[in-house]
Amino acid sequence: MIKFVLTFFCCLLTFISQAQSFVGAWEAIYFNEDGNKVRSVVIFSEGHQVMTQYTADTGKFLMTNGGSWKLDGDTVTENIEFDTKNPDRVGSEVSFQVHINDKTMGIVGDDMIWTRIDDGTPGQLHGAWLMSGRVRDGETQSRDTTRPRKTMKILSGTRFQWIAYNTETKEFMGTGGGSYTTKDGAYTENIEFFSRDDTRVGASLKFDYELIDGNWHHTGLSSKGKPIHEIWSLRK
């Protein structure tokens, strides 16, 4: 009995360690059929992920997909919530075997190797967040995060990406992302791709941030110079 308990405990620790080892950001660099250098970045939070491809030199957005994920042994299963390349996949599950260590990971049977960017640190906003409200004229306007229309932002320790999509209609509205920092109450985004407007690439946007009762309050001026106060809640 003691041997069984110890074996089970060791297996449980191994499972937890493997799941935690995925958390963070990873990248792969390659050249596509047009000869363009492509950067592919995937961000894993504890339960959600997003993968995006864009040209490394210009930041031109190419594609993105993502949703929730879980690990069983060496098999990752993803529930697709958005996919710009193949919207018909939304709502489906895909599974694949993986190999991973502290520095690299890959899919069994695929030659592409992903290199770790970070492990969920040092940024203080790591996780998958849903837009859950706004404050306008001093009044909080809440948003139902269970509805199909979602605006999600996934952050590792150094990378961020927001995605607007609808799981019911399989519609994709837009995305943008890059690197970020959190320092002395300031949250700064450095945009590396933006699906709606390539001219935004290279811009840096600085906001104030505060965690209140577990919610992320995001305040400052929008890219158009208008004041914003957004509230984001962690996905469960």
C-alpha positions as CSV (number, residue, x, y, z in Angstrom):
1,M,0.0,0.0,0.0
2,I,2.8,2.4,0.9
3,K,4.6,1.6,-2.3
4,F,1.4,2.3,-4.3
5,V,0.9,5.6,-2.6
6,L,4.6,6.6,-3.2
7,T,4.3,5.6,-6.9
8,F,1.1,7.6,-7.3
9,F,2.6,10.6,-5.6
10,C,5.7,10.5,-7.8
11,C,3.5,10.2,-10.9
12,L,1.4,13.1,-9.7
13,L,4.4,15.3,-9.1
14,T,5.8,14.4,-12.6
15,F,2.4,15.3,-14.2
16,I,2.3,18.7,-12.4
17,S,6.0,19.4,-13.3
18,Q,5.3,18.6,-17.0
19,A,2.2,20.8,-17.1
20,Q,4.0,23.7,-15.4
21,S,7.0,23.3,-17.7
22,F,4.8,24.3,-20.7
23,V,3.8,27.6,-19.0
24,G,5.4,30.6,-20.5
25,A,6.3,31.7,-24.1
26,W,8.1,29.8,-26.9
27,E,9.2,30.7,-30.4
28,A,10.3,29.1,-33.6
29,I,11.9,31.0,-36.6
30,Y,11.7,29.7,-40.1
31,F,11.5,30.8,-43.8
32,N,8.2,30.2,-45.6
33,E,7.7,29.2,-49.2
34,D,7.9,32.9,-50.3
35,G,11.3,33.3,-48.7
36,N,10.0,35.4,-45.8
37,K,11.4,35.0,-42.3
38,V,8.5,34.0,-40.1
39,R,8.4,34.2,-36.3
40,S,6.0,31.8,-34.6
41,V,5.2,32.4,-30.9
42,V,3.1,30.4,-28.6
43,I,2.0,31.5,-25.1
44,F,0.8,29.0,-22.6
45,S,-1.0,30.0,-19.4
46,E,-2.1,27.3,-16.9
47,G,-5.2,26.4,-19.0
48,H,-5.2,28.4,-22.2
49,Q,-2.8,29.0,-25.1
50,V,-2.4,31.0,-28.3
51,M,-0.1,30.5,-31.2
52,T,0.6,33.2,-33.8
53,Q,2.8,33.6,-36.9
54,Y,4.0,36.9,-38.3
55,T,6.8,38.0,-40.5
56,A,9.9,38.7,-38.4
57,D,11.1,41.7,-40.5
58,T,7.9,43.7,-41.0
59,G,5.5,42.3,-38.3
60,K,2.9,41.4,-41.0
61,F,0.3,39.2,-39.3
62,L,-0.1,35.8,-40.9
63,M,-2.4,33.6,-38.7
64,T,-3.3,32.7,-35.1
65,N,-5.2,30.0,-33.3
66,G,-5.8,28.9,-29.7
67,G,-8.1,28.0,-26.9
68,S,-7.8,25.7,-23.8
69,W,-5.4,22.9,-23.3
70,K,-4.7,20.0,-21.0
71,L,-1.9,17.5,-20.6
72,D,-2.2,13.7,-20.2
73,G,1.2,12.1,-20.0
74,D,3.0,13.3,-23.1
75,T,-0.2,14.1,-25.0
76,V,-1.6,17.6,-25.2
77,T,-5.3,18.1,-26.1
78,E,-6.5,21.5,-27.2
79,N,-10.0,22.7,-27.5
80,I,-10.0,25.2,-30.4
81,E,-11.7,28.5,-29.7
82,F,-10.4,30.5,-32.7
83,D,-8.5,29.7,-35.8
84,T,-7.9,32.3,-38.6
85,K,-6.6,29.8,-41.1
86,N,-9.3,27.2,-40.6
87,P,-12.4,28.6,-38.8
88,D,-14.2,25.2,-39.2
89,R,-11.9,23.8,-36.5
90,V,-13.5,26.0,-33.8
91,G,-15.2,23.9,-31.3
92,S,-13.1,20.8,-32.1
93,E,-10.5,19.0,-30.1
94,V,-7.0,18.1,-31.4
95,S,-4.4,15.9,-29.6
96,F,-0.7,15.4,-30.3
97,Q,2.3,13.9,-28.5
98,V,5.0,16.3,-27.4
99,H,8.6,16.2,-26.2
100,I,9.9,19.0,-23.9
101,N,12.8,20.0,-21.7
102,D,13.8,23.2,-19.9
103,K,14.9,24.9,-23.2
104,T,13.0,23.4,-26.1
105,M,9.8,21.6,-27.1
106,G,8.4,20.0,-30.2
107,I,5.6,17.8,-31.5
108,V,6.4,14.2,-32.2
109,G,6.6,13.7,-35.9
110,D,7.2,17.4,-36.7
111,D,10.6,18.8,-37.4
112,M,9.9,22.3,-35.9
113,I,11.6,22.9,-32.6
114,W,10.3,25.7,-30.3
115,T,12.8,27.5,-28.0
116,R,11.7,28.9,-24.6
117,I,11.4,32.7,-24.3
118,D,10.3,32.7,-20.7
119,D,8.8,30.6,-18.0
120,G,6.0,32.9,-17.0
121,T,8.3,35.5,-15.3
122,P,9.2,38.3,-14.6
123,G,6.0,40.1,-15.7
124,Q,3.4,40.3,-13.0
125,L,0.3,39.7,-15.2
126,H,0.9,36.2,-16.4
127,G,-2.3,34.3,-17.3
128,A,-5.3,34.3,-19.5
129,W,-7.6,37.2,-18.9
130,L,-11.1,38.1,-20.2
131,M,-12.4,41.6,-20.7
132,S,-15.0,41.8,-17.9
133,G,-15.9,45.4,-17.7
134,R,-15.1,49.1,-18.3
135,V,-15.4,52.2,-16.1
136,R,-17.0,55.1,-17.8
137,D,-17.9,58.4,-16.1
138,G,-17.2,56.8,-12.7
139,E,-19.6,53.9,-13.3
140,T,-18.6,50.3,-13.8
141,Q,-20.1,48.6,-16.8
142,S,-19.8,44.8,-16.4
143,R,-19.5,42.3,-19.3
144,D,-20.7,38.7,-19.2
145,T,-17.5,36.7,-19.8
146,T,-19.5,33.5,-20.4
147,R,-21.0,34.7,-23.6
148,P,-19.6,33.5,-27.0
149,R,-18.2,36.9,-27.9
150,K,-14.9,37.2,-26.0
151,T,-11.9,39.5,-25.8
152,M,-9.1,37.6,-24.3
153,K,-5.6,38.6,-23.4
154,I,-2.9,36.0,-22.7
155,L,0.4,37.0,-21.1
156,S,3.5,35.1,-20.3
157,G,6.3,36.7,-18.3
158,T,7.4,38.8,-21.2
159,R,4.9,38.3,-24.1
160,F,1.3,39.4,-24.5
161,Q,-1.5,38.9,-27.1
162,W,-5.1,40.0,-27.2
163,I,-7.7,38.2,-29.3
164,A,-11.3,39.2,-30.1
165,Y,-13.5,36.3,-31.4
166,N,-16.8,34.5,-31.2
167,T,-16.9,30.8,-30.4
168,E,-20.5,30.5,-31.6
169,T,-20.2,32.1,-35.0
170,K,-16.5,31.1,-35.3
171,E,-15.9,34.8,-36.3
172,F,-12.5,36.4,-35.7
173,M,-12.4,40.1,-35.1
174,G,-8.8,41.0,-34.5
175,T,-5.6,40.4,-32.6
176,G,-2.3,42.1,-31.7
177,G,0.7,41.4,-29.5
178,G,4.4,41.6,-28.8
179,S,6.4,42.1,-25.6
180,Y,5.5,43.8,-22.4
181,T,6.9,44.9,-19.1
182,T,5.4,45.7,-15.7
183,K,7.3,48.2,-13.5
184,D,6.3,50.5,-10.7
185,G,2.6,50.2,-11.5
186,A,3.2,50.8,-15.3
187,Y,2.3,48.3,-17.9
188,T,4.0,48.9,-21.3
189,E,3.2,47.0,-24.5
190,N,5.6,46.9,-27.4
191,I,3.6,46.0,-30.5
192,E,5.2,43.5,-32.9
193,F,2.1,42.5,-34.9
194,F,-1.5,43.9,-35.3
195,S,-3.9,42.2,-37.6
196,R,-6.0,45.3,-38.4
197,D,-3.2,47.7,-39.1
198,D,0.4,46.9,-39.8
199,T,1.4,50.6,-39.2
200,R,0.9,50.0,-35.5
201,V,3.9,47.7,-35.5
202,G,6.8,49.2,-33.5
203,A,4.6,51.4,-31.3
204,S,4.9,51.3,-27.5
205,L,1.9,52.0,-25.3
206,K,2.2,52.7,-21.6
207,F,-0.6,52.3,-19.1
208,D,-1.2,52.2,-15.4
209,Y,-2.2,48.9,-13.9
210,E,-3.5,47.7,-10.6
211,L,-4.8,44.4,-9.3
212,I,-7.9,44.9,-7.2
213,D,-9.7,41.8,-5.8
214,G,-7.9,39.7,-8.3
215,N,-9.0,41.8,-11.3
216,W,-6.6,43.7,-13.5
217,H,-7.5,47.4,-13.8
218,H,-6.0,48.8,-17.0
219,T,-6.0,52.6,-17.3
220,G,-4.5,55.3,-19.5
221,L,-5.0,56.6,-23.0
222,S,-5.9,54.6,-26.0
223,S,-3.8,54.7,-29.3
224,K,-6.3,57.4,-30.4
225,G,-5.7,59.5,-27.3
226,K,-8.9,58.7,-25.5
227,P,-9.0,57.8,-21.8
228,I,-9.7,54.1,-21.0
229,H,-10.4,52.1,-17.9
230,E,-10.7,48.4,-18.6
231,I,-11.3,45.6,-16.2
232,W,-9.9,42.1,-16.9
233,S,-10.6,38.9,-15.0
234,L,-8.6,35.7,-15.0
235,R,-10.1,32.8,-16.9
236,K,-10.8,29.7,-14.8
